Amino acid sequence: MKAIAKVRPERGADLIEIPEPSVRPGCVKLRVQFASVCGTDYHIYTWDPWAAGRIKPPRVIGHEFAGVVEEVGEAVGHLRPGDFVASESHIVCGKCRQCLAGQGHVCVNTVILGVDVDGGFAPYVVVPEANARKTDASVPPHIACIQDPLGNAVHTVNAGPVEGQDILITGMGPIGLFALGVCKAQGARSVAVTEVSPYRLELAKKMGAELLINPKEENAYEVLDKTYPLGVDGTLEMSGHPSALDLAVHATRPGGRISLLGLFSGSEAGLPLNDIIFKGLDVKGIVGRRLWETWDQMGALLSSGRLNLEPVVTHRFHYTDFAEAMELIGRGETGKVVFEVS
């Protein structure tokens, strides 16, 4: 079978021929229908310093996918051939202090599909049973495959109150856009967003944002102060841009919350700590999905019909056309990109 793999320590990836994997005890073999491209996949494709220090070629990449269980291994208890599932990318040990305390999302022994072990940009993939999350058949495969990153958004949104709240989201990449949809689906009173890309601001408009701010063209502080003179109830930081941290603290009301998901490069990011203290803000770092609470929340949202993610999925490619997709992502001309795998 043909898989997208990183075979050399340089920019790019290759479509290579590899054997169809065999199922292992405790694992299931999936026939992949759709997969989606994560920022991590793009980092691996461009071979940035993080990828160069983490990835050991050859490695089949891809950790966001959905498909049908083809075969189950020994000791598999809950899944059966024909079940429709989506991938959870973090393989956790279940034995460390964090896992035993219900904090598997910060397992100290985490192994990531498509990063540390072979992933799902291929027609078939074998994963541990726990990582194949059963999904309602009413969810289209091209939406089911984005549940891993959607889970990041759900985790971030649900780190504090949502219903009846005024929420600011900084950064309208795919996960920021997902978070916008989740806030609307869960009854937020209003959602304001900041984003420097006109393309992504237009996607945010389609997702229902009440206030769209481009910090390159207007003073975000002044706009937010005028619209929310008492401050927003919560800020979800998705951009990874240092300027967003000061804006988040400024714009959030005393006693509000700031949830941090965006990743910052270098040591330039800083928080105005005295302001955080005197405003009594609840600041929380977010990583991954709470295992498995977030998946249950996602399932309820998707099956309810209240969460429409179609505007975020802007491009569909056959997986063999991955190079074209990666170059388009690099130009910032996409929302979420999905691959059809057949």
C-alpha positions as CSV (number, residue, x, y, z in Angstrom):
1,M,0.0,0.0,0.0
2,K,1.1,3.6,-0.5
3,A,1.7,5.8,2.5
4,I,2.9,9.4,3.1
5,A,6.2,9.2,4.9
6,K,9.1,11.3,6.0
7,V,12.1,9.3,4.7
8,R,14.8,12.0,4.6
9,P,15.9,14.7,7.1
10,E,14.9,17.6,4.8
11,R,11.9,19.5,3.5
12,G,9.1,17.4,1.9
13,A,7.7,13.9,2.2
14,D,7.3,11.0,-0.1
15,L,4.6,8.6,-1.2
16,I,6.2,5.2,-0.5
17,E,5.2,1.6,-0.8
18,I,5.0,-0.2,2.5
19,P,3.5,-3.6,3.6
20,E,-0.1,-3.6,4.8
21,P,0.2,-3.7,8.7
22,S,-0.8,-6.7,10.7
23,V,-3.1,-6.4,13.7
24,R,-1.5,-6.9,17.1
25,P,-2.9,-7.9,20.5
26,G,-4.9,-5.2,22.1
27,C,-5.0,-3.3,18.8
28,V,-7.4,-2.8,15.9
29,K,-6.7,-2.5,12.2
30,L,-8.5,0.4,10.5
31,R,-9.4,1.0,6.9
32,V,-8.8,4.8,6.7
33,Q,-11.5,6.8,4.9
34,F,-10.5,10.4,5.6
35,A,-7.5,12.0,7.3
36,S,-6.8,15.7,8.1
37,V,-3.6,17.7,8.1
38,C,-2.4,19.1,11.5
39,G,0.1,21.9,12.0
40,T,2.4,19.1,13.4
41,D,2.3,17.4,10.0
42,Y,3.2,20.7,8.3
43,H,6.1,21.1,10.8
44,I,7.3,17.6,9.8
45,Y,6.9,18.4,6.1
46,T,8.9,21.6,6.3
47,W,11.5,19.9,8.7
48,D,11.7,22.8,11.2
49,P,13.9,22.5,14.3
50,W,11.2,20.8,16.3
51,A,10.7,18.1,13.7
52,A,14.5,17.7,13.2
53,G,14.9,17.0,16.9
54,R,11.9,14.7,17.3
55,I,11.2,12.7,14.1
56,K,13.3,9.6,13.3
57,P,12.8,8.8,9.6
58,P,11.4,6.8,8.0
59,R,8.1,7.6,9.6
60,V,4.6,7.3,8.2
61,I,3.0,10.6,9.3
62,G,-0.6,11.7,10.1
63,H,-2.5,11.4,13.3
64,E,-6.0,12.7,12.5
65,F,-8.1,10.1,10.7
66,A,-11.3,8.2,10.7
67,G,-12.4,4.9,9.2
68,V,-13.8,1.5,9.7
69,V,-12.5,-1.3,11.9
70,E,-11.2,-4.0,9.5
71,E,-9.8,-6.5,12.0
72,V,-9.4,-6.8,15.8
73,G,-6.5,-8.3,17.7
74,E,-6.5,-10.6,20.7
75,A,-7.8,-9.0,24.0
76,V,-9.8,-6.4,22.2
77,G,-13.0,-6.0,24.2
78,H,-15.3,-3.4,22.8
79,L,-14.7,-2.8,19.1
80,R,-15.9,-5.1,16.3
81,P,-15.2,-5.2,12.6
82,G,-17.4,-2.6,10.8
83,D,-17.4,-0.1,13.7
84,F,-16.9,3.5,12.6
85,V,-14.1,5.2,14.6
86,A,-11.8,8.2,14.8
87,S,-8.3,8.5,16.1
88,E,-7.0,9.8,19.3
89,S,-3.3,10.6,18.6
90,H,-1.9,10.3,22.1
91,I,-1.1,6.7,23.2
92,V,-0.9,6.8,27.0
93,C,0.6,4.3,29.4
94,G,-2.3,4.1,31.9
95,K,0.1,3.4,34.7
96,C,1.8,6.7,35.6
97,R,0.6,9.0,38.4
98,Q,-1.2,11.3,35.9
99,C,-3.0,8.4,34.2
100,L,-4.1,6.9,37.4
101,A,-5.5,10.3,38.6
102,G,-7.6,10.7,35.4
103,Q,-5.1,13.0,33.8
104,G,-4.1,10.9,30.8
105,H,-3.8,14.0,28.6
106,V,-0.6,14.8,30.5
107,C,0.7,11.3,30.7
108,V,4.5,11.5,31.1
109,N,5.0,8.4,28.8
110,T,2.8,9.7,25.9
111,V,3.6,8.3,22.5
112,I,2.1,10.2,19.5
113,L,0.8,8.6,16.3
114,G,2.6,9.9,13.2
115,V,5.4,11.3,15.3
116,D,6.9,8.6,17.5
117,V,5.2,5.6,15.8
118,D,3.7,5.2,12.3
119,G,0.5,7.2,11.7
120,G,-2.5,7.2,9.5
121,F,-1.7,8.8,6.1
122,A,-2.2,5.4,4.5
123,P,-5.1,3.1,3.5
124,Y,-4.6,0.9,6.7
125,V,-3.3,1.6,10.1
126,V,-3.0,-0.4,13.3
127,V,-3.7,1.5,16.6
128,P,-4.4,0.5,20.2
129,E,-8.1,-0.2,20.9
130,A,-8.3,2.8,23.2
131,N,-7.1,5.2,20.5
132,A,-9.9,4.1,18.1
133,R,-12.8,6.2,19.4
134,K,-16.2,4.9,18.3
135,T,-18.1,7.6,16.4
136,D,-21.8,8.0,15.6
137,A,-22.4,6.9,12.0
138,S,-24.4,10.2,11.4
139,V,-21.1,12.1,11.5
140,P,-19.6,12.4,8.0
141,P,-16.1,10.8,7.7
142,H,-14.6,14.1,6.6
143,I,-15.8,15.6,9.8
144,A,-15.1,12.6,12.0
145,C,-11.5,12.7,11.0
146,I,-11.0,16.1,12.6
147,Q,-12.1,15.1,16.1
148,D,-8.5,15.0,17.5
149,P,-8.0,18.8,16.9
150,L,-11.7,19.5,17.6
151,G,-11.0,18.0,21.0
152,N,-8.3,20.6,21.7
153,A,-11.0,23.3,21.1
154,V,-13.6,21.5,23.2
155,H,-11.1,21.1,26.0
156,T,-10.1,24.8,25.9
157,V,-13.7,26.1,25.7
158,N,-14.9,23.9,28.5
159,A,-12.0,24.9,30.9
160,G,-14.4,27.5,32.2
161,P,-18.0,28.7,31.9
162,V,-19.5,29.2,28.4
163,E,-23.3,29.5,28.5
164,G,-24.3,33.2,28.7
165,Q,-20.7,34.3,28.6
166,D,-18.9,36.9,26.5
167,I,-15.8,35.1,25.0
168,L,-12.8,36.5,23.2
169,I,-10.7,34.1,21.0
170,T,-7.3,35.2,19.8
171,G,-6.2,33.4,16.6
172,M,-8.5,31.9,14.0
173,G,-6.5,29.0,12.9
174,P,-8.5,25.8,12.5
175,I,-8.6,25.1,16.2
176,G,-9.6,28.7,17.0
177,L,-12.4,28.4,14.4
178,F,-13.5,25.1,16.0
179,A,-13.5,26.8,19.4
180,L,-15.7,29.6,18.0
181,G,-18.2,26.9,16.8
182,V,-18.2,25.1,20.1
183,C,-18.8,28.4,22.0
184,K,-21.8,29.2,19.8
185,A,-23.1,25.6,20.1
186,Q,-22.9,25.8,23.9
187,G,-24.7,29.0,24.3
188,A,-22.1,31.8,24.6
189,R,-23.8,35.2,24.6
190,S,-21.2,36.6,22.2
191,V,-17.9,35.7,20.7
192,A,-15.2,38.2,19.6
193,V,-12.2,37.1,17.6
194,T,-8.8,38.6,16.7
195,E,-7.0,37.5,13.5
196,V,-4.5,39.1,11.1
197,S,-5.5,37.0,8.1
198,P,-8.5,38.4,6.1
199,Y,-9.1,34.9,4.8
200,R,-9.5,33.5,8.3
201,L,-11.6,36.4,9.5
202,E,-14.0,35.6,6.7
203,L,-14.2,32.0,8.0
204,A,-14.8,33.3,11.5
205,K,-17.7,35.4,10.1
206,K,-19.2,32.3,8.5
207,M,-18.8,30.5,11.9
208,G,-20.9,33.2,13.6
209,A,-18.5,35.5,15.4
210,E,-20.2,38.7,16.6
211,L,-17.1,40.9,16.6
212,L,-14.2,40.5,14.1
213,I,-10.9,42.4,14.8
214,N,-7.8,42.6,12.6
215,P,-5.1,43.9,14.9
216,K,-3.1,45.0,11.9
217,E,-5.8,47.4,10.8
218,E,-7.4,48.6,14.1
219,N,-6.6,49.0,17.8
220,A,-7.9,45.8,19.3
221,Y,-7.7,47.3,22.8
222,E,-9.9,50.2,21.9
223,V,-12.4,48.1,20.0
224,L,-12.7,45.6,22.9
225,D,-13.0,48.3,25.5
226,K,-15.8,50.0,23.6
227,T,-17.7,46.8,23.0
228,Y,-17.1,45.2,26.4
229,P,-16.5,48.1,28.8
230,L,-16.6,45.7,31.8
231,G,-14.4,43.1,30.0
232,V,-15.1,39.7,28.5
233,D,-15.8,36.8,30.8
234,G,-13.2,34.6,29.2
235,T,-10.3,34.6,26.7
236,L,-9.2,31.6,24.7
237,E,-5.7,32.1,23.4
238,M,-5.1,30.1,20.2
239,S,-2.6,32.2,18.3
240,G,0.7,31.6,20.0
241,H,1.6,35.3,19.5
242,P,3.1,37.1,22.5
243,S,1.0,40.2,21.9
244,A,-2.1,38.2,22.5
245,L,-1.1,37.5,26.1
246,D,-1.2,41.2,27.1
247,L,-4.4,41.7,25.2
248,A,-6.0,38.7,26.9
249,V,-5.2,40.0,30.4
250,H,-6.3,43.5,29.5
251,A,-9.6,42.4,27.9
252,T,-10.7,39.9,30.5
253,R,-12.9,41.1,33.4
254,P,-11.8,40.8,37.0
255,G,-12.5,37.2,38.1
256,G,-12.6,35.9,34.6
257,R,-10.6,33.2,33.0
258,I,-7.9,32.8,30.4
259,S,-7.3,29.5,28.7
260,L,-4.0,29.1,26.9
261,L,-3.7,26.6,24.0
262,G,-1.4,28.4,21.5
263,L,2.3,27.5,21.6
264,F,4.9,30.2,21.8
265,S,8.3,30.1,20.2
266,G,11.5,31.2,22.0
267,S,11.5,33.0,25.3
268,E,9.8,36.2,24.2
269,A,6.3,35.3,25.5
270,G,5.5,36.9,28.8
271,L,2.5,37.5,31.1
272,P,1.7,40.7,33.0
273,L,1.7,38.8,36.3
274,N,0.7,41.7,38.6
275,D,-2.3,42.4,36.4
276,I,-3.3,38.8,36.6
277,I,-3.0,38.8,40.4
278,F,-4.8,42.0,41.0
279,K,-7.6,41.0,38.6
280,G,-7.9,37.6,40.2
281,L,-7.8,35.8,36.8
282,D,-7.9,32.1,36.4
283,V,-5.2,31.2,33.9
284,K,-4.9,27.6,32.7
285,G,-2.7,25.8,30.3
286,I,-4.4,23.4,27.9
287,V,-2.9,20.4,26.2
288,G,-4.6,17.8,24.1
289,R,-7.9,16.2,25.0
290,R,-9.0,15.1,28.5
291,L,-9.1,11.3,28.1
292,W,-11.9,10.4,27.8
293,E,-14.2,13.2,29.0
294,T,-13.5,15.5,26.0
295,W,-14.3,12.7,23.5
296,D,-17.7,12.2,25.2
297,Q,-18.4,16.0,25.0
298,M,-17.4,16.0,21.3
299,G,-19.7,13.0,20.6
300,A,-22.6,14.8,22.2
301,L,-22.0,18.0,20.3
302,L,-21.6,16.3,16.9
303,S,-24.6,14.1,17.3
304,S,-26.8,17.0,18.5
305,G,-26.5,18.8,15.2
306,R,-25.7,22.1,17.0
307,L,-22.1,22.2,15.9
308,N,-21.6,22.9,12.2
309,L,-17.9,22.6,11.2
310,E,-18.4,22.6,7.4
311,P,-17.2,26.2,6.9
312,V,-13.9,25.3,8.5
313,V,-13.1,22.4,6.2
314,T,-12.1,24.5,3.1
315,H,-10.2,22.0,1.0
316,R,-10.3,18.3,0.2
317,F,-7.5,16.4,-1.6
318,H,-6.8,12.8,-2.4
319,Y,-4.0,11.8,-0.1
320,T,-1.6,11.2,-3.0
321,D,-1.8,15.0,-3.8
322,F,-0.4,15.8,-0.4
323,A,2.4,18.0,-1.7
324,E,-0.1,20.4,-3.3
325,A,-2.0,20.5,-0.1
326,M,1.1,21.3,2.0
327,E,2.2,24.1,-0.3
328,L,-1.3,25.7,-0.1
329,I,-1.2,25.4,3.7
330,G,2.1,27.2,3.7
331,R,0.6,30.1,1.8
332,G,-2.0,30.5,4.5
333,E,-4.9,29.9,2.0
334,T,-6.8,27.2,3.9
335,G,-8.9,26.5,6.8
336,K,-8.8,22.8,7.7
337,V,-7.5,20.5,4.9
338,V,-8.7,16.9,4.7
339,F,-7.4,13.9,2.7
340,E,-9.6,11.3,1.1
341,V,-7.9,8.0,1.4
342,S,-8.8,5.2,-1.0
